[in-house]
């Protein structure tokens, strides 16, 4: 489903057909469930648990309560922006079940997905990575994608790499228990493993047989063919995935010597002779308002000192 060809999915300008009842942006239409792509390229989710489908199906019994589903029209393909569980429930009941939709532009579609993702409590962990990949293939640059998702720009490339590995080895999900719960770290480990094998293949090529990457792919295919449902941890072991190093927790190191705070049991640490300048360490559990007040006091002292120096310099 996910491929590089999607990069120009929204590149062509949409035809201005706002005067047309059939395909104008903002128009409300009624279409069959079979006409909608419930997991279209603008949607990052790939799975819905059976309980999600059952809950959504109840709404089909009261169609007057169904609000128009936002969709993007791309080359006469109606890509659903949300309500994918409802669409899947309708398709299972009757592909000709009629659903209300509202045509939206790409920019509004991304805004809808972002808001939905922000509010969603129980989501597929990999939905975030797929969303990052989808957005990098739109008109947004990496900095903009990072701002929308709320992470460091360098994290985007890692999320995209994980999404690409999930796509490349998507058949593995058919033998993993609860595929919607697979963590991003699993596909990051697959990516790290592929990179390590590629580096070894380049440094020390295998002359008399398949390359290391080919052997890895064969092991993955063998798991799929075997058809036994496995946990994520079991698949990790079967594929001998590279373990990602988790960053060690940094020790809360205090710089300088302790100085008691008069009248309390608290103390601060002061490094008067530090090469980079004197350092004051406030207590770790101190209220932020007190920190702000302490900063203001230091700034006032420094400003007063600077003012006196300037005054003395002008009088000499």
C-alpha positions in Angstrom: 0.0 0.0 0.0 2.8 2.4 0.9 5.3 3.2 -1.8 7.4 6.0 -3.2 4.8 6.6 -6.0 2.6 8.2 -3.3 5.0 11.1 -3.1 3.2 12.9 -5.9 -0.3 11.8 -4.8 -1.3 15.3 -4.0 1.2 17.2 -6.2 -1.2 17.8 -9.0 -3.5 20.8 -8.4 -7.1 19.8 -7.8 -9.4 20.8 -10.5 -11.5 23.8 -9.6 -15.0 22.3 -9.7 -16.6 24.1 -6.8 -19.5 24.9 -9.1 -20.1 21.2 -9.6 -22.5 19.5 -7.3 -20.6 16.2 -7.9 -17.1 17.0 -7.0 -16.7 20.5 -5.4 -14.6 21.0 -2.2 -16.9 21.3 0.7 -19.8 19.5 -1.0 -21.8 17.0 1.0 -22.4 13.8 -1.0 -23.8 10.3 -0.4 -21.7 7.4 -1.6 -21.6 3.6 -1.0 -19.2 2.1 1.5 -17.6 0.2 -1.4 -16.6 3.5 -3.1 -14.5 4.7 -0.1 -10.9 3.7 0.6 -11.1 3.2 4.4 -7.3 2.9 4.6 -6.4 5.4 1.9 -2.9 6.9 1.6 -3.8 9.9 3.8 -4.7 7.7 6.7 -2.0 6.2 9.0 -4.0 3.4 10.6 -3.9 0.0 9.0 -5.8 -2.1 11.6 -9.0 -2.0 13.6 -9.7 -4.5 16.3 -12.9 -6.5 16.1 -14.3 -4.5 19.0 -13.8 -1.3 17.1 -15.8 -2.6 14.1 -18.6 -3.9 16.4 -18.9 -0.5 18.2 -19.0 1.3 14.9 -21.6 -1.1 13.4 -24.1 0.0 16.1 -24.1 3.5 14.5 -25.2 2.0 11.2 -28.6 1.2 12.8 -29.1 5.0 13.3 -27.9 6.4 10.0 -29.4 9.8 10.8 -26.7 10.2 13.5 -23.8 9.6 11.1 -22.0 12.9 10.4 -20.5 13.5 6.9 -17.1 11.7 6.6 -14.3 13.9 5.4 -12.7 12.5 2.2 -10.1 13.7 -0.3 -10.9 13.2 -4.0 -7.7 12.1 -5.9 -8.2 11.0 -9.5 -11.8 9.9 -8.6 -10.6 7.9 -5.6 -12.4 8.9 -2.4 -9.8 8.6 0.4 -11.3 8.6 3.9 -9.7 11.0 6.4 -11.4 9.5 9.4 -14.3 7.1 10.4 -12.4 4.2 8.9 -13.9 1.7 11.5 -17.4 2.9 10.5 -16.6 2.5 6.8 -15.2 -1.0 7.4 -18.3 -2.0 9.4 -20.6 -0.7 6.7 -18.6 -2.6 4.0 -18.9 -5.8 6.0 -22.6 -5.3 6.4 -23.3 -4.3 2.8 -20.8 -2.7 0.3 -23.7 -0.7 -1.0 -24.5 0.8 2.4 -24.8 4.6 1.7 -22.7 6.9 3.8 -22.6 10.8 3.8 -19.2 12.3 2.9 -17.8 15.8 2.7 -15.0 16.7 0.2 -12.0 18.4 1.8 -8.7 19.7 0.5 -5.3 18.1 1.5 -4.4 20.8 4.0 -7.7 20.3 5.9 -7.3 16.5 5.7 -3.9 16.7 7.5 -5.3 19.1 10.1 -8.1 16.6 10.8 -5.7 13.7 11.1 -3.5 15.7 13.5 -6.4 16.6 15.7 -7.7 13.0 15.7 -4.3 11.6 16.5 -3.8 14.1 19.4 -7.1 13.1 21.0 -6.9 9.4 20.4 -6.1 7.5 23.6 -5.9 3.9 22.3 -4.0 4.0 19.0 -1.7 1.8 17.0 1.9 2.8 18.1 3.0 2.5 14.4 0.3 5.0 13.3 2.6 7.8 14.3 5.4 6.5 12.2 3.2 5.9 9.2 1.8 9.4 9.6 5.3 10.8 9.6 6.1 9.0 6.3 2.8 10.1 4.7 3.4 13.7 5.7 7.0 13.7 4.4 5.6 12.7 1.0 3.2 15.6 1.0 4.1 19.3 0.4 5.4 19.6 4.1 9.1 19.6 4.8 10.7 17.7 7.7 10.7 20.7 10.0 7.0 21.3 9.5 6.2 17.6 10.0 8.2 17.6 13.3 6.3 20.7 14.5 2.9 19.1 13.7 3.8 15.7 15.3 5.6 17.4 18.2 9.1 15.9 18.1 12.7 16.7 17.2 13.2 16.9 13.4 15.9 14.2 13.6 13.2 11.8 15.0 11.2 12.1 11.7 13.8 10.2 9.7 13.8 7.4 12.3 10.0 7.2 12.2 10.0 7.1 8.4 12.6 4.3 8.4 10.4 2.3 10.8 7.4 2.8 8.6 9.3 1.7 5.5 10.5 -1.5 7.2 7.0 -2.2 8.3 5.9 -1.8 4.7 8.7 -4.0 3.3 8.0 -6.8 5.7 4.3 -6.3 6.1 3.5 -10.0 5.8 5.2 -10.6 9.1 2.2 -8.9 10.7 0.0 -11.8 9.6 1.7 -14.1 12.1 2.1 -11.6 15.0 -0.5 -11.6 17.7 -2.3 -8.3 18.0 -0.4 -6.6 15.1 -2.1 -3.2 16.0 0.0 -3.2 19.2 3.4 -3.6 17.5 5.7 -0.9 18.9 7.7 1.4 16.7 10.9 0.1 18.4 10.3 -3.4 16.8 10.5 -2.0 13.2 13.4 0.3 14.3 15.2 -2.9 15.3 14.3 -4.5 11.9 15.8 -1.4 10.3 18.9 -1.5 12.5 19.3 -5.2 11.7 19.1 -4.6 7.9 21.6 -1.9 8.1 24.0 -4.0 10.1 23.6 -6.9 7.7 24.2 -4.6 4.7 27.4 -3.3 6.2 28.6 -6.8 6.8 27.7 -7.9 3.3 29.7 -4.9 2.0 32.7 -5.5 4.2 32.8 -9.3 4.0 30.7 -10.5 1.1 29.6 -14.2 1.2 31.0 -15.8 -1.9 29.3 -19.2 -1.9 25.7 -18.5 -1.0 23.0 -15.9 -0.3 23.9 -12.6 1.2 23.2 -12.0 4.9 20.2 -9.7 3.9 18.8 -12.4 1.6 19.1 -14.9 4.5 17.3 -12.6 6.8 14.5 -12.1 4.3 14.3 -15.9 3.9 13.9 -16.3 7.6 11.1 -13.8 7.6 9.3 -15.5 4.7 9.7 -18.9 6.5 7.9 -17.5 9.6 5.0 -16.3 7.3 4.8 -19.6 5.5 4.8 -21.6 8.8 1.8 -19.6 9.8 2.2 -20.0 13.5 0.9 -17.0 15.5 3.8 -15.6 17.6 4.3 -12.8 20.0 6.5 -9.8 19.1 9.2 -11.1 21.4 9.2 -14.5 19.8 9.6 -12.9 16.3 12.4 -10.8 17.6 14.2 -14.0 18.7 13.4 -15.9 15.5 14.9 -13.1 13.4 17.7 -12.4 15.8 17.0 -8.6 15.7 19.6 -6.1 16.8 18.7 -4.7 20.2 18.4 -1.0 20.3 20.4 0.6 23.1 18.2 2.5 25.5 19.8 5.7 26.8 21.1 5.4 30.4 19.4 7.7 32.9 21.7 10.6 33.6 22.7 10.9 37.2 21.4 14.1 38.9 24.9 15.5 39.5 25.2 18.6 41.7 28.1 21.0 40.9 29.9 22.7 43.7 29.8 22.6 47.5 26.6 22.5 49.6 25.4 25.8 51.2 22.5 25.5 53.7 19.5 27.7 53.2 19.1 29.6 56.5 16.1 28.5 58.6 15.3 25.4 56.5 16.6 21.9 55.9 17.3 22.7 52.2 20.6 23.4 50.7 22.0 24.7 47.4 25.2 23.9 45.7 27.7 26.6 44.7 30.7 26.3 42.4 32.4 29.7 42.8 35.6 29.0 40.8 34.2 27.0 37.9 36.2 27.8 34.7 33.0 28.5 32.7 31.7 30.8 35.4 30.2 30.4 38.9 27.3 27.9 39.2 24.3 27.8 41.6 22.4 24.5 41.8 18.9 24.9 43.3 17.1 22.0 45.0 15.7 19.5 42.5 12.1 19.5 43.9 11.8 23.3 44.2 8.7 25.0 42.9 9.0 26.6 39.4 7.8 30.0 40.8 10.7 30.0 43.3 13.1 29.2 40.4 11.7 32.2 38.5 12.0 34.5 41.5 15.6 33.4 42.1 16.5 34.1 38.4 14.9 37.6 38.7 16.8 38.3 41.9 20.1 37.3 40.2 19.3 39.4 37.2 18.5 42.4 39.3 21.8 42.1 41.2 23.7 41.8 37.9 21.9 44.7 36.4 22.6 46.9 39.5 26.2 45.9 39.5 26.5 46.7 35.8 24.8 50.1 36.3 27.1 51.1 39.1 30.1 50.1 37.0 28.9 52.2 34.1 28.2 55.1 36.4 31.6 54.9 37.9 33.2 54.7 34.5 31.4 57.9 33.4 32.5 59.8 36.4 36.2 59.1 35.9 
